[in-house]
Amino acid sequence: MSTPTKATDVLATLGADGSRRWLRPKLARGRFLTARTIVGYILIAFFVTMPFVRIGGHPGMRIDLPGRKLYILGAVFHATDTFALMAFLISAFTTVFLATALVGRGWCGWACPQTVYLELVYRPLQRLFEGKGYSKGAPTVAARAITLAVYAVISFGLGNVFVAYFMGGEGLALALFRSPRLAPTEFTAMLATSALVFVDFAWFREQMCQVACPYARLQSALVDKDSLVVAYDAERGEPRGKPKEGNGDCIDCAACVRVCPAGIDIRNGAQLECIQCAQCADACDVVMVKLGKPRGLVGYKAPPARRILRPRVLLYVAVIGSALTSLTVFARNRAAFDITVLRVSGLPYQMMPDGTVANPYRLKIENRSEQPLQTHLELQDSAARLIAEQIDTTIAPEESRTLNIVVALPAERFERGSAAVTLKVTAGGVEREVPVRLLGPSQGATP
């Protein structure tokens, strides 16, 4: 059972001898838990459904590593869309910074998957199966075995959902219902991910936030005196003790400590482990109501003259606005297709019987549109000759085609071993000119 911690403790999950102190927090029902539960289940529903729903004909969310594509809410980003991906990542990370500046570690307590799943899925199941023994720290062997078995089933499901973000809903279904020998990579990924999820939520738990996650250590730089954070009102609560004249409102019942999922005492002030979930506030509010005193002894606090629009907030808003604006402009002006010319490894060129110099290339055309793309190739030099397996081709939506082509140019056109021609690619009524540099003999080079 969680007990009050001292301000000198290194970590709330460590005992005086350095051993693991298992946290078994009680549940405090209240306004913050209700709001956090609603937000959490919405996020769980979002996470579980996104790999399987279709938006505009595309996966809701998917990281397609073989196809080098990223799907986000119906939008498709290709590996060559580095600017768009950079703008998206900048806006995402800066949004977290903005939220921290405004509401402290609100992300950790309200939206982080680690907290959402641990507090809204795994710990409720543990309370269900282990009953009173959960808070007392002495569950029966049978109850513990049932809990771990259910954990394994839930973890397998969540592990599969996570894998679906990479192989898609259809790919996951094929991997699930086929023999592991036919899909060894997918099967191994599912088992490994499920095992990691199980170990995390059954054993590692709050240590993920306190030991592994770097965000807790970044908060000292992101939170300032104007941030809204969960705190204890020492002026109102001190001195602690039984309700009598001269004592503060805090009766030193330690209810706020027994419900803390991080195992800390909020009355000790700001602490690294606090995830701002406000369970301590709900527990304290219950006690205050029973004593006939106003709620809020523990709760979200900010200075009376709090400045919301301060320089760092304005800077974060400006960065997010610029990144999203750039992303929107890029998406609207993005070309319907992308062209990449790659030189074939091996012999750089070959002398032909007719006196021309032939250079082999691989031409990759990627259709980024949602319509079939009719393409046509031609050279912008009358002396050059294009040899291709397909001059005209049709590329399906969101697909790419790699063509083997050879460009031949008379030897006298080469200076210092190189020459340049222009390849014109017409696709969907749009023309793109691609410069192609040829290698050849240097005999004709001028001194």
N, C-alpha and C positions, 0 to 999 in steps of 0.2 A: 504494500500500500504506500502511496506517496506520502511523505512526511515533509514538514518544513525544512528547507535547506538553509544553510548558513551562507553569508555573503562571501566567505572564504573558500567555498567549494570550487574546485576547478571546473567540473561539469556536473550537472544535475544527475546524469546517468552513471556517475562513478561513486563508489563508496569510499570511505576513508582509507581503505587498504588498496584502492585501485581496481577493485573488482566491479563487475557490471551490476548496477542497481536497476532492477526491472521496474518499470513504471506501470502502474495499474490505476489510472485515474478514474474517479467516479464521473458520472454524467450530471451536469447542471443544466436543467432546462430553463430557457428564458428567451428574451427577445432576440439576442444575438445568435443563439443556437438555431432558432427558427429561421432567421434570415440566412445564416450560413448554410443550413441544410438545403434550403431552396436553391441557392446559388450552386451548391455542390452537386446536387442531383441533375441540374441543368447541364453542368459541365461534364458529368459522367455520361449523360445521354448524348451529348455532342461528341465526346471522344469515341464512344462505342459505335455510333452510327456513321461517322464521317467516311471511313474507308469503304462503306458499302452503298451509300446513296450516290445518285448520279445528279450532277448539276450541269445543265447545258450539254449533256452527253458525256461528261467527264466525271471521274471520281471526285467525291467531295474533297478528300485530301489523300494524297499518295506521293511517295518518293520513289519514282521509277528509276532505279539505278541502271539497269541494262539499257533502258531507252533514254537515259540522261534527261529526265523530265521531272518537274515538280508541279503537282496539281494542288491548288489552294482555292477552295470554294468556287470551282468551275473555271478558274483562270489557269492557263498552262504556261509554265516557264521552262525554257530549254537551257541546256548547259551553256549555250552561247549568250544567254541573256544575263550576263554578269552584272550589268548596271542595274537591271530590275531586281535581281536577287539581293544585291548590296543595299538598294534603297529599302527593300522589304525588311531585311534584317536590321538595318539601322532604325527604322520606325518601330519594330517590335521591341528591341532592347531599350530604346529611349522611352517607350511607353512604360516599361517596367520601372525605369528610373523616375519617370514622372509620378507614377503611382506611389513609389517609395517616398518621394519628397512630400507628397500630399498626405498619405495615410500610413507612413511607416512600412512595416512588413505586412501590409494588408494582403499582398499577393501570397505570402507564405501561409497565412491563416485562413484565407478564403478561397484561393484559386489554384494553389500549387497541387499537382496530381498526388504528390506524396502525402500531403495533409488530407486532401479530399478523400482518397481511397482508404487511408488508415483510419480516419475518424468517422467516416460515413459508411464504410463497408466492413472492414476487418474488425475493428474494436466493437461495433454493435453485435457482430456475430459471436465474438468472444464473450460478451456479456450474456448473450442469449444461451449459449451452450454451457458456460462455466458458472452462470448464476452468481450467487452471493460470494462464492469462492473467488470470483474475478477480482473484486475490490479488496478482499482479504489476502490475496496472494497465495491461496492454497487450494487450487482446483483439484478435483479427483483425477486420477490417471485416465479413466474412461472419458471424462468430460474433455480433458486436454487432447486425447486421441481424436475424438469427434471434431473438435475445433480445428485441429491440424488437417484432418481429412477434408473438411469443407474448405479450408484455406487452399488446399491443393487444387480442388475443382475450380474455385474462383480464379486462382492464379493461372491455371491452364487457359481459362477463357480470356482473361486479360492479356496473357502472353500471345494468344492467337490474334486478338484484336490489334495488338502492337505490330505483329508480323504482317497483318493485312495492310498496314500503312506502306509497306514496301512491295508486297507482291499483289495487292489488290484483293477485292472480295472474291473474284472468280478464281484467282490463283490459289487463295487460301482454301477454297472449297475443293479444288482438285487435289491439293496436298493432303487434306483431311481424309478424303475418301479413296485415295489411292494407296497402294502398298508403299511402305517406306523405301523399298528398294527402287521404286520408280521415281521417287522424289527425295533422295537422301539429303540434299541441301536444305530444302524447305522443312523437312521433318526434323532435322537437327536444329534448325533455327527456332522452330516452335518449342521444342523441348528445352533448349538452352534459355530462351526468353522466359518461358513459364517457370523454370527453376529459379532464375534471378528474381522474378517477381515474388515468388514464394519466400525466398530467403530474405528479401527486403522487408516484406510486410509481416512475416512471422517471427523474424529474429532481429534484423538490423533496426527497423522501425525509426524512432525519433533520432537515432544516431545519424541517419542520413542528413537530417537538417543541422545537427550540431557538430558533426565531424567532417562529413564528405562535401556538403554543399557550400560553395564559396560565397553564396549570396549573403549569408548571415554576417560574414566578415566585411562585406562591401557596404552594409547598411550604415556603418558609422560615418562613411563619407557621403552617403546619399540622404541621410536623415539630418534635419537641422532643428533648431528650437521652435520653428513654426509648423513642424509636421504633427499631424494628428496621430497619437499613439496611445496604446492601452497603458494606463499608469494608475498608481495609488495616490490618493489625495492625503498626503501626510499631515497637512495643516488641519484637516478635518478629523483624521483618524487617530492622531497621537495626542496623549499617550494611550497605549492600548490597555485594555483591561475590562473588568466587568462593568456593566452599565451603572455608573454612579456619577455624582457631581465631581468634576475635575478630570474625568477621563474623556478621551475622544470617542468617536463613533465606532472605532474598531474594537471588537470584543475579543480579539485574538483567538478566534475559533478555528483558524487555519482552513476554512472551507475553500478559500481561493487556491490553496496549495494542493488540496486533495483532488481537485478537478483538473489541474494543469497538465496538459499532455506533454509538456516539456519538463515537468518536475521541478519548477522553480517557485520561488516566493516573490510575487510581484511587488510586495512591500519593500523589498531590498533595492528597488529602483530599476533603471534600465539594465537589461541583461542580454547577452549574446543569444541565449537559447530561446528567448521569447518570440513566438511566431504571431503574436497579435490576434489570436483567435477569439479573445474575449470570453472564454469559459470562466475565468476568474471573476469577470464582471457579472455574469449571470448568477454565479454562486453567491457573490456578495450581495447582489440585489435581493435575493431570496431572504437572506438574513436581515437586511435592512428593513424590508417590508414587515417581517415578523416583529421587529423591534419598534415599528412605527416611525421609522426614520426615512428620510428621502433616499432614493436610489442614487447610484453614481459615486459611491465612495471609491470604487474601482471601476474604471471605464475609459472610454476614449477621451483624452485630455488634449487641450491646446491652450496656448497663452491667451489671455483675455483680448489682447490687441494683436491677434494672429494676422499675419500678412500672407494671403494666399497667392497673390500675383507678385511674387518676389523674383529677383533676377534669375535664379536657377530654374524656376518653374517656367518663366517666359522663354528661357533658352531651350528647355526641353520641348515646349510647344512649338517653337520656331523650327527646331530640327525635325520633329515629327511632321509638321506641315510641309516643310520643304521636301522631305523624303517621299511623302504620299503624293504630293503634286508631281514630282519627277516621275514617280511610278505610273501615275495616271497618264501623263503626257507620253511616256514611253509606250504604254500599252496601246494608246490610240494611234500612234505613228509607227508602230512596229511593222516591219515588212511582212508580207504574207509568206515569204520563203527566204531561206538562207542558203548561201552557196559557199562551199569550201573546196579549194583546189589543192590537192596534195601530190607531191612528186612521188613516183613509184621508186622504192628502194632498189638498188642494184645498178645496172648499166644506165648512166645518166642520159645518154643519147645514142642514136644509131645512124650511121650513114646509109642512105638509101641508094639504090641503083640509079635513080633519076637525078642524083646530085643534091637531093634535099637532106636535111637533118631532122630526124624524128625524135621527139621527146614524149615519153609516156607519162600520163597523169591519172589520178583518180579524182573524179568530180563528184562531190556529194551535194545533193540538192535536198533540202529539208522543207517539207510542206507544213507551215505553221497554221494554216487556215483550217476551217472546218468543211471545205469544199475540195473536190478532186482538182488537181492542178495539171493543166496541159502545158508541157514545156517544149521548147525548141532551142537548139544550139546552132550557132554559126560564128565564124571568125570575121573580124572587122578588117582583114587584110587580104587583098585579092591574091597576093603571092603565096599566102599560107594555105595549108590544106588540113582539114579536120577529118580524122578517121575515128569514128565512134561506133560502139555496138548499137546505140540508139540515138539518132538525131532528135527524134520526137518521142516523147514518153508521157505517160500519165502517172502521177503520184497521188496516192490516196491521202485523205485528210490525216494530219498528225503523223504522217509516215515520212521516211527518208529513203532515198534511192542513191546508190553509189554506182557511177558509170565509169568504165574504163575508156579513156580517150587517148588519142595520139595526135599531137600537133606537129606538122612537118613544114619546114621553112627552107628556102634555098640557102646553101652554104655561104654565098656571098653576102648575105644579110647580117652575118654574125660579125661583131666587132669585139675584140678582146675576149672571145669565147662566150659571148652571150648576146641575146637579142630579145625583143619584147613584142608581143602581139596582144590584142584585146579579144576576149571571148565574150560574145553577147548571148545572154540567156534570157529568153522570153518566156514568162510563166504567168498565166492568168491575165494576159493583156498587159503585164508590166515588164519593162525591159531593164535588165541589169548588166552593166559592163564590168567585166572582171579582168584585170591585167594578169597576164601570164608571162613569166620570164623563162626563156629557153636557154639551154646550155648547148654549146657546139664547139667546133674547132676554132682555134685561135690563129690559124695561119694567116687569115686575112686582116689581122689586127694592125692598125697603123702604129708606127713607131712613135 
